[in-house]
């Protein structure tokens, strides 16, 4: 740690402690595990017929039309969010849900968090998936597509982080970091694109990090994977633009999520002081940008990297 910089990692999946990277040894499921949302019962209200010869009541004047909303035109779209059980992913699920989208989230091992999100947002679909496994992605994506009908918007958000000296990183840790943070996005983009290309429409959003833009000491493998995600975004945007598909990247900075639970109040205050706007960011702020980029108003924006970092990286 250098005196002139703060190192912060974003663990968006169910990763282990900061200094220990463990590859899950769960067996590959034969079928994607889908947590079905609770069914809400609806009741029809009987309508009684008016008696004959009854004069019709005077019609009340219609209220003046409300001004049109300037909210992103994402309503009615189907959205798939990886790493959607907590942090930025869960905030994105809430934002898209509130905008009237049908939402499915992938979670890795935190079934409890996924179930809590489903309870909070009735109708949201939660599917178990290890994005580092192509077989797991194929099963989970098929389940999501069958439930949603199609995937209009893909938010590739799942990721892991680790702080470790470069000379101490094991080959297994290096590979796992790339598998989850970069290959996971490759897997999901390849599965989502055929339908988008066929419909000549789609939005792909990747979640990188400010360390993918600048590099972070003691996080070389994390920085390399996140930088690769930026390269994937830019190249894919050029390739898929003629098919009506936009591809953009969001690179968060210091975001106050549950991953900062181990930070003391003094640590957070120091990070806020280092940030030009004088505070930490929120997952909801990142989610609002993702929602905008998924809407019709962002149709001319593609191949871009948006820093949500309060000016910490410019």
RODRENKE-312629 format. One record per residue (C-alpha): x, y, z. Coordinates in steps of 0.02 Angstrom, whole numbers, plus 50000, padded with zeros to 5 digits. Example, Ala and Ser with C-alpha at 12.3 -4.5 7.8 and 13.67 -1.06 7.14 Angstrom:
rec c1 50615 | c2 49775 | c3 50390
rec c1 50684 | c2 49947 | c3 50357
END
This chain:
rec c1 50000 | c2 50000 | c3 50000
rec c1 50074 | c2 50165 | c3 49950
rec c1 50040 | c2 50325 | c3 50043
rec c1 49971 | c2 50411 | c3 49890
rec c1 49842 | c2 50283 | c3 49840
rec c1 49704 | c2 50177 | c3 49914
rec c1 49677 | c2 49999 | c3 49858
rec c1 49500 | c2 49936 | c3 49857
rec c1 49430 | c2 49780 | c3 49779
rec c1 49253 | c2 49740 | c3 49726
rec c1 49200 | c2 49563 | c3 49763
rec c1 49035 | c2 49547 | c3 49669
rec c1 49019 | c2 49361 | c3 49684
rec c1 49029 | c2 49249 | c3 49836
rec c1 49217 | c2 49255 | c3 49853
rec c1 49311 | c2 49206 | c3 50009
rec c1 49417 | c2 49318 | c3 50122
rec c1 49523 | c2 49451 | c3 50038
rec c1 49685 | c2 49355 | c3 50061
rec c1 49621 | c2 49186 | c3 50017
rec c1 49553 | c2 49132 | c3 49848
rec c1 49461 | c2 48968 | c3 49848
rec c1 49392 | c2 48881 | c3 49696
rec c1 49219 | c2 48812 | c3 49735
rec c1 49213 | c2 48624 | c3 49724
rec c1 49027 | c2 48608 | c3 49701
rec c1 48980 | c2 48477 | c3 49571
rec c1 48908 | c2 48539 | c3 49408
rec c1 48717 | c2 48527 | c3 49416
rec c1 48630 | c2 48421 | c3 49288
rec c1 48498 | c2 48556 | c3 49276
rec c1 48506 | c2 48739 | c3 49317
rec c1 48442 | c2 48772 | c3 49493
rec c1 48301 | c2 48896 | c3 49475
rec c1 48221 | c2 48976 | c3 49626
rec c1 48044 | c2 49004 | c3 49568
rec c1 47962 | c2 49166 | c3 49624
rec c1 47809 | c2 49150 | c3 49735
rec c1 47645 | c2 49150 | c3 49641
rec c1 47534 | c2 49297 | c3 49686
rec c1 47348 | c2 49260 | c3 49685
rec c1 47237 | c2 49384 | c3 49595
rec c1 47051 | c2 49402 | c3 49619
rec c1 46925 | c2 49466 | c3 49495
rec c1 46797 | c2 49591 | c3 49557
rec c1 46621 | c2 49548 | c3 49494
rec c1 46538 | c2 49686 | c3 49394
rec c1 46350 | c2 49704 | c3 49415
rec c1 46247 | c2 49756 | c3 49264
rec c1 46157 | c2 49923 | c3 49277
rec c1 45965 | c2 49910 | c3 49276
rec c1 45877 | c2 49956 | c3 49114
rec c1 45818 | c2 50135 | c3 49087
rec c1 45939 | c2 50198 | c3 49216
rec c1 46010 | c2 50363 | c3 49157
rec c1 46196 | c2 50356 | c3 49130
rec c1 46293 | c2 50456 | c3 49257
rec c1 46371 | c2 50615 | c3 49197
rec c1 46546 | c2 50586 | c3 49134
rec c1 46679 | c2 50669 | c3 49237
rec c1 46805 | c2 50771 | c3 49141
rec c1 46963 | c2 50675 | c3 49105
rec c1 47114 | c2 50734 | c3 49203
rec c1 47246 | c2 50828 | c3 49109
rec c1 47379 | c2 50718 | c3 49035
rec c1 47533 | c2 50704 | c3 49142
rec c1 47696 | c2 50761 | c3 49065
rec c1 47792 | c2 50621 | c3 48983
rec c1 47923 | c2 50539 | c3 49091
rec c1 48104 | c2 50564 | c3 49047
rec c1 48151 | c2 50397 | c3 49126
rec c1 48250 | c2 50274 | c3 49019
rec c1 48137 | c2 50180 | c3 48898
rec c1 48179 | c2 50009 | c3 48967
rec c1 48003 | c2 49959 | c3 49021
rec c1 47948 | c2 49790 | c3 48957
rec c1 48123 | c2 49730 | c3 48920
rec c1 48195 | c2 49568 | c3 48986
rec c1 48358 | c2 49584 | c3 49083
rec c1 48485 | c2 49455 | c3 49140
rec c1 48609 | c2 49507 | c3 49275
rec c1 48754 | c2 49397 | c3 49328
rec c1 48812 | c2 49416 | c3 49508
rec c1 48641 | c2 49489 | c3 49541
rec c1 48616 | c2 49429 | c3 49718
rec c1 48705 | c2 49573 | c3 49806
rec c1 48803 | c2 49734 | c3 49788
rec c1 48796 | c2 49820 | c3 49619
rec c1 48708 | c2 49671 | c3 49541
rec c1 48565 | c2 49675 | c3 49666
rec c1 48550 | c2 49865 | c3 49650
rec c1 48538 | c2 49842 | c3 49461
rec c1 48403 | c2 49710 | c3 49483
rec c1 48302 | c2 49832 | c3 49589
rec c1 48325 | c2 49974 | c3 49464
rec c1 48271 | c2 49871 | c3 49313
rec c1 48127 | c2 49795 | c3 49411
rec c1 48064 | c2 49969 | c3 49463
rec c1 48074 | c2 50022 | c3 49280
rec c1 47952 | c2 49884 | c3 49231
rec c1 48075 | c2 49757 | c3 49163
rec c1 48067 | c2 49569 | c3 49185
rec c1 48225 | c2 49520 | c3 49278
rec c1 48327 | c2 49362 | c3 49303
rec c1 48483 | c2 49356 | c3 49410
rec c1 48624 | c2 49230 | c3 49417
rec c1 48701 | c2 49192 | c3 49586
rec c1 48845 | c2 49075 | c3 49626
rec c1 48833 | c2 49006 | c3 49802
rec c1 48736 | c2 49134 | c3 49904
rec c1 48563 | c2 49058 | c3 49887
rec c1 48504 | c2 49149 | c3 50044
rec c1 48540 | c2 49320 | c3 49968
rec c1 48456 | c2 49268 | c3 49805
rec c1 48301 | c2 49210 | c3 49899
rec c1 48294 | c2 49374 | c3 49996
rec c1 48301 | c2 49472 | c3 49834
rec c1 48159 | c2 49368 | c3 49762
rec c1 48054 | c2 49402 | c3 49916
rec c1 48090 | c2 49588 | c3 49899
rec c1 48054 | c2 49589 | c3 49712
rec c1 47911 | c2 49466 | c3 49676
rec c1 47927 | c2 49392 | c3 49503
rec c1 48116 | c2 49405 | c3 49490
rec c1 48197 | c2 49241 | c3 49438
rec c1 48354 | c2 49180 | c3 49528
rec c1 48463 | c2 49047 | c3 49445
rec c1 48620 | c2 48964 | c3 49513
rec c1 48769 | c2 48983 | c3 49397
rec c1 48958 | c2 48975 | c3 49403
rec c1 49002 | c2 49096 | c3 49263
rec c1 49177 | c2 49022 | c3 49251
rec c1 49100 | c2 48858 | c3 49190
rec c1 49036 | c2 48855 | c3 49012
rec c1 48922 | c2 48707 | c3 49049
rec c1 48846 | c2 48796 | c3 49199
rec c1 48820 | c2 48955 | c3 49095
rec c1 48734 | c2 48859 | c3 48957
rec c1 48612 | c2 48775 | c3 49077
rec c1 48576 | c2 48935 | c3 49172
rec c1 48556 | c2 49042 | c3 49016
rec c1 48437 | c2 48915 | c3 48940
rec c1 48331 | c2 48920 | c3 49098
rec c1 48329 | c2 49110 | c3 49098
rec c1 48284 | c2 49120 | c3 48913
rec c1 48143 | c2 48995 | c3 48934
rec c1 48072 | c2 49092 | c3 49081
rec c1 48092 | c2 49266 | c3 49006
rec c1 48058 | c2 49220 | c3 48826
rec c1 48214 | c2 49312 | c3 48770
rec c1 48357 | c2 49415 | c3 48840
rec c1 48355 | c2 49596 | c3 48783
rec c1 48486 | c2 49661 | c3 48904
rec c1 48636 | c2 49569 | c3 48975
rec c1 48726 | c2 49644 | c3 49125
rec c1 48888 | c2 49547 | c3 49149
rec c1 48927 | c2 49594 | c3 49327
rec c1 48990 | c2 49437 | c3 49416
rec c1 49168 | c2 49449 | c3 49478
rec c1 49292 | c2 49409 | c3 49615
rec c1 49437 | c2 49506 | c3 49689
rec c1 49594 | c2 49472 | c3 49788
rec c1 49735 | c2 49576 | c3 49861
rec c1 49902 | c2 49490 | c3 49848
rec c1 50082 | c2 49529 | c3 49799
rec c1 50111 | c2 49482 | c3 49618
rec c1 50255 | c2 49366 | c3 49664
rec c1 50139 | c2 49271 | c3 49783
rec c1 49996 | c2 49242 | c3 49660
rec c1 49983 | c2 49057 | c3 49617
rec c1 49946 | c2 48998 | c3 49440
rec c1 49780 | c2 48931 | c3 49505
rec c1 49732 | c2 49101 | c3 49579
rec c1 49782 | c2 49189 | c3 49419
rec c1 49677 | c2 49071 | c3 49313
rec c1 49526 | c2 49080 | c3 49427
rec c1 49529 | c2 49270 | c3 49421
rec c1 49529 | c2 49268 | c3 49231
rec c1 49399 | c2 49129 | c3 49224
rec c1 49270 | c2 49222 | c3 49329
rec c1 49301 | c2 49404 | c3 49283
rec c1 49341 | c2 49388 | c3 49098
rec c1 49294 | c2 49216 | c3 49033
rec c1 49128 | c2 49229 | c3 49126
rec c1 49085 | c2 49382 | c3 49021
rec c1 49143 | c2 49292 | c3 48863
rec c1 49028 | c2 49145 | c3 48904
rec c1 48873 | c2 49250 | c3 48935
rec c1 48901 | c2 49367 | c3 48787
rec c1 48919 | c2 49219 | c3 48669
rec c1 48757 | c2 49144 | c3 48734
rec c1 48659 | c2 49307 | c3 48728
rec c1 48715 | c2 49368 | c3 48557
rec c1 48630 | c2 49243 | c3 48438
rec c1 48456 | c2 49299 | c3 48493
rec c1 48504 | c2 49482 | c3 48492
rec c1 48579 | c2 49468 | c3 48317
rec c1 48423 | c2 49378 | c3 48256
rec c1 48313 | c2 49518 | c3 48325
rec c1 48433 | c2 49656 | c3 48269
rec c1 48425 | c2 49732 | c3 48442
rec c1 48509 | c2 49712 | c3 48610
rec c1 48609 | c2 49790 | c3 48750
rec c1 48765 | c2 49715 | c3 48829
rec c1 48836 | c2 49799 | c3 48983
rec c1 48997 | c2 49745 | c3 49070
rec c1 49055 | c2 49796 | c3 49243
rec c1 49242 | c2 49824 | c3 49255
rec c1 49335 | c2 49929 | c3 49385
rec c1 49440 | c2 50086 | c3 49395
rec c1 49587 | c2 49968 | c3 49423
rec c1 49553 | c2 49898 | c3 49251
rec c1 49585 | c2 50074 | c3 49186
rec c1 49737 | c2 50120 | c3 49291
rec c1 49803 | c2 49959 | c3 49368
rec c1 49813 | c2 49928 | c3 49554
rec c1 49965 | c2 49869 | c3 49651
rec c1 49939 | c2 49706 | c3 49746
rec c1 49796 | c2 49670 | c3 49625
rec c1 49887 | c2 49631 | c3 49463
rec c1 49779 | c2 49481 | c3 49418
rec c1 49619 | c2 49576 | c3 49459
rec c1 49676 | c2 49729 | c3 49360
rec c1 49726 | c2 49622 | c3 49211
rec c1 49558 | c2 49534 | c3 49206
rec c1 49461 | c2 49696 | c3 49221
rec c1 49568 | c2 49779 | c3 49087
rec c1 49531 | c2 49630 | c3 48975
rec c1 49347 | c2 49660 | c3 49004
rec c1 49367 | c2 49838 | c3 48938
rec c1 49453 | c2 49772 | c3 48783
rec c1 49315 | c2 49644 | c3 48757
rec c1 49184 | c2 49782 | c3 48771
rec c1 49266 | c2 49896 | c3 48643
rec c1 49301 | c2 49761 | c3 48515
rec c1 49129 | c2 49682 | c3 48532
rec c1 49046 | c2 49852 | c3 48511
rec c1 49130 | c2 49873 | c3 48341
rec c1 49082 | c2 49698 | c3 48287
rec c1 48900 | c2 49702 | c3 48341
rec c1 48854 | c2 49882 | c3 48302
rec c1 48792 | c2 49837 | c3 48126
rec c1 48672 | c2 49713 | c3 48207
rec c1 48588 | c2 49848 | c3 48311
rec c1 48675 | c2 49794 | c3 48472
rec c1 48767 | c2 49914 | c3 48588
rec c1 48904 | c2 49860 | c3 48707
rec c1 48962 | c2 49974 | c3 48848
rec c1 49064 | c2 49960 | c3 49007
rec c1 49044 | c2 50037 | c3 49180
rec c1 49202 | c2 50052 | c3 49286
rec c1 49156 | c2 50085 | c3 49469
rec c1 49273 | c2 50166 | c3 49594
rec c1 49253 | c2 50162 | c3 49783
rec c1 49075 | c2 50099 | c3 49806
rec c1 49002 | c2 50078 | c3 49980
rec c1 48932 | c2 49902 | c3 49978
rec c1 48935 | c2 49759 | c3 50102
rec c1 49108 | c2 49718 | c3 50035
rec c1 49170 | c2 49866 | c3 50135
rec c1 49103 | c2 49796 | c3 50298
rec c1 49280 | c2 49763 | c3 50361
rec c1 49330 | c2 49945 | c3 50336
rec c1 49328 | c2 50055 | c3 50491
rec c1 49241 | c2 50223 | c3 50495
rec c1 49414 | c2 50303 | c3 50489
rec c1 49460 | c2 50203 | c3 50333
rec c1 49300 | c2 50257 | c3 50246
rec c1 49326 | c2 50438 | c3 50296
rec c1 49501 | c2 50434 | c3 50224
rec c1 49438 | c2 50360 | c3 50061
rec c1 49301 | c2 50491 | c3 50052
rec c1 49429 | c2 50629 | c3 50080
rec c1 49538 | c2 50561 | c3 49940
rec c1 49389 | c2 50564 | c3 49821
rec c1 49363 | c2 50735 | c3 49738
rec c1 49175 | c2 50738 | c3 49771
rec c1 49211 | c2 50703 | c3 49954
rec c1 49111 | c2 50543 | c3 49979
rec c1 49098 | c2 50361 | c3 49930
rec c1 48986 | c2 50303 | c3 49789
rec c1 48832 | c2 50195 | c3 49805
rec c1 48779 | c2 50039 | c3 49712
rec c1 48618 | c2 50130 | c3 49666
rec c1 48716 | c2 50263 | c3 49572
rec c1 48801 | c2 50129 | c3 49467
rec c1 48634 | c2 50044 | c3 49439
rec c1 48554 | c2 50204 | c3 49374
rec c1 48689 | c2 50219 | c3 49242
rec c1 48665 | c2 50038 | c3 49190
rec c1 48478 | c2 50070 | c3 49174
rec c1 48508 | c2 50222 | c3 49064
rec c1 48630 | c2 50130 | c3 48951
rec c1 48501 | c2 49993 | c3 48927
rec c1 48367 | c2 50115 | c3 48869
rec c1 48320 | c2 50185 | c3 48699
rec c1 48398 | c2 50353 | c3 48738
rec c1 48570 | c2 50271 | c3 48739
rec c1 48554 | c2 50195 | c3 48566
rec c1 48696 | c2 50301 | c3 48495
rec c1 48816 | c2 50258 | c3 48637
rec c1 48926 | c2 50105 | c3 48614
rec c1 49103 | c2 50048 | c3 48649
rec c1 49121 | c2 50170 | c3 48794
rec c1 49192 | c2 50152 | c3 48969
rec c1 49101 | c2 50253 | c3 49102
rec c1 49195 | c2 50288 | c3 49264
rec c1 49083 | c2 50300 | c3 49417
rec c1 49219 | c2 50350 | c3 49539
rec c1 49184 | c2 50526 | c3 49604
rec c1 49334 | c2 50594 | c3 49508
rec c1 49459 | c2 50477 | c3 49590
rec c1 49514 | c2 50420 | c3 49417
rec c1 49505 | c2 50548 | c3 49277
END
